[in-house]
Each structure stands twice: as C-alpha cells, then as structure tokens.
Amino acid sequence: MDIGDPLEKLLLCRLQEGDEKAFETIYLRYRKEIILKAHRILKSADLVEEVVQDVFTKIWTNRAKIDPNQCFGAYLNRVVRNHIIDLFRKMKRDESLKDKLIQVLNDSYDHIEPLLVKKENKKLVLNALNHLPPLSRDIFILFKIEQKSYKELIAQYGLTKASINAHIYRANCHLKVYLQKYHREDLMLILMFFIFSE
C-alpha cells in the first residue's frame, strides 16, 4: 500500500483505536514482506518467525503512536531493520543466540559470499570504508575486521581506549549512513553482524 491509499489510512486509524480486525488485516498484508526482508539477512526460519512476531507485537503495543498520514511501509521497514540490529546486539550478550546465528550464517554462507563478493557490492563497501577519515578507517579495520585488541591499538597509535571507541563509533555511524544512502540495508545489516559479534 502506498502513502495515498485511503484503505491503509482507515486501517491505521482503526488500529490506533485498538481494532483487532484492522490489526489482523495489516498483519496479513505485511507478514510476507517482513518474512522476505528478515530471511534475506537471517536465513533461519526460527529467527525470522521471532522477528515477525516481535515486530507485530511492537506495532500493536505502539499502535497509538503510528501516524496514519505517514507511509506505513517506511515505518514498518524501520521497525524491522531496528529489530534485526537489536537482535545482533542481543546476540553479542547471549552466547547461545550468538552461536545459533553464527551457525545459520555458516550454513547459509552461499548467500553471503556472493553478496559480498559481487564486484559492485565489494566496491560499495570499500568505498564506504574509503570515505572514512584515515585514522578512523584504520582503527575500524584493525579492530573490527582484523580483530586487534585495544592494547595493540593503544600501543600502535598512542591513543586512549576512549579515543579508539570514539573512532569506531564514528566509523559505524558513517558506514550506516553511507550504505543506507545506496539503499543497501542488506549490506549494512551483514556488516552490523560482524560489527556486533566480536
């Protein structure tokens, strides 16, 4: 449905009022879209189903905050993307979930490798890294990709741990904005997986 769809606006107004039928209609219209988006990244039926359930729970819980005059599809994309990023953050703290997601990614490496190896995707990620300030880029690559320790980076650059974290934070923000600009949330989320799993 698009932003000018009067049926969508009506459904969202009814949803705000707590109408369960409107919620069910929205669920049926968008469930498949959420499954496809989540599956493209997670490649696990269990994790995808968890995302679908959690996203629709958030929609129901926050229904009063949904603006019927705004594009619901864009709102939904944002909720799905943020939920997957939150899942990666949770994975960092929960070893069993981390192991499960790593296993899923290893089992489905066929979908990740072509995505990252494709010349245009590889070029896009490299361009994103090359647009970073040189010191932030170097620290990000050494810490997140080559997995150097804080101790090694402090010795190499003579910076404090707080300065190193500031460079990594700036690099993360820049990469996220850069990849979103090219509508490549898939690359961003895969990159976020590697960023959040140390």
N, C-alpha and C positions, 0 to 999 in steps of 0.2 A: 504494500500500500504506500502511496506517496503522501506528501505533506498536505495536498489539497483534497485528499479523499474524505468526503463527508462521513462515510461509514466508519472510517478509522477514528475520526474526531468524536462521533457519537459513542463508539465503543469505549474510548478512553474516558469520556465524561461519565459513562455508566460505571466504568471500572473505578473511578475516583469515589463514586458513591457506594462502592462495595458490592456491586452487582456480580455475582459469581458466574452467571451465564456469559456476561461480557468478558470476564477473565478467561473462561473456557474457550470462547471464540478466539481470543487473542492467542491463547496457548496453542490451539490447533493451527492457526495461521502461521505462527513463527517458530514452532518447535523444530520443524525440519531444518529451517535456516540456521538455527542455533546449533543443531547437531552437526551440520556440514561444516560450519565455522570452527567449532571445537574439535571435531575429528581431524580436520586439516592439520592441527597443531598437535593434539594429544595422541591420536591413533590408538586409543583404548576405549572400548565400549563402556567399561565401568566408569572411567574418569569423565567421559563425555556425558553419560547419564547423570553423574553427580553435578556437572556444570549446568545441565539443563534444569534439573530440579532446584538447584541453588539460585539460578538466575530468575526462574519464575517465582520462587519464594520471595526474592528481593523485590520483584515487580509488585507482587501482592502486598507485601509489607509496606512498600514505599508508594503505593498507588496514589495517595493524596498529593504527592509531590510531582507526579507526572503532568506535564503541560500538554493538554490536548491540541494546542495550537502549534506545537513543535513536531518535527518529524520523529515519529516513534521508532522507525527503523534505525536512525542515527543514535538515538538514546539506547536502544537495545544493543547495538554494536558496541557502544561504550561500556555498557554493563558487562557484556560477555568478555570483552578484552580485559577489563579491570579484574574480573573474576579469575580469569586464567592467570594473570600476573599475580594475583593474591594466592592462587594455588601454588605457583612456583615459590613464592615467599614461604608459604606454609611447608612446602616440601623441604626447604632449607632447614627448618626446625624439626621436622618429623622424618626420622631416618627410614621408617617403613614405607612412607609415601614416596620419599626420595628414591629408594631402591626400586619401588614399583615403576615410577616414571622413567627412571634410567633404563630399566628392563624393557619397558614399552618402546622407548626410543631406540634401544639397541635392536629389538626385534623388528622394528619398522624402519631401520636405517635406510632402506631402499628409498623411502620418500624424502628423507632429509638430505642425503648425499646429493641426489640430482638437483634438489632445490638450492643447495649451497654451491654446487659445482657448476651449475649453469653459468655460462660466461657472464650474462647480464646481471645475475644476482650476486655473483662473486665481485663483479666490478662495482655494483651498488654498495655493498658492504665495505669494500676497500675505499671507495670514495667517501663514505661516511666517516671512516677512520681517518682518512687523509684531511678531512675538513676540521679535525680537532686541532687545538693548539699543540705544537710538537711535544711539549713536556707531558701534557695530559694524555696524548695518544700513546707515548712511550710507556708511561706508568700503567695505563689501562691494559695495553698489550702484555706487558711483563706480568702484571698481577692477575688479570682475568684469563688470559689465554695461555701464557707460559707458566702461570701459577707460581711466580716468585713470591717469597714471603715478605711481610712488612720489614723484617730485619734486613733482608737483602736490599730492598729498595731504599731504606734509610741509609744503609752503608753506601749504596751507589750514588744517591742524589743528595745526601746530606739534609734531607727534609724530615720533618716530624711526621708521626703517624697521622695526625690531624690534617696536615697538608696533603699527604698521599690520599687520604679519604676524600678530601675536597676535590682533587684532580679526578679521582674515579667517579665521584658524584657528577661533576660537570660533564665528563665523558658520557656517562649513562644518559643524562638529560639530552645532550646533543644528539647522540645516536638515536634515541627515541624520536625526537623531533624530526631529524633528517629522514629516517625511514618512514615515518608517518606522512611526510610531505610527498613521498612517492607512492603512498597507499600500499605499503608493503608491511602490513601488520604481521603477516606470516613470518617474514624475516626478523622483524622486531621481536616477536614472541620467542622464536627459536634462539635468538641472541640473548633474550632475557633469561631463558632456561640456563644457558651457560653462565650468565652473569650471576644468577642466584644460586647455582649449585657449585659450591667450592669443594 
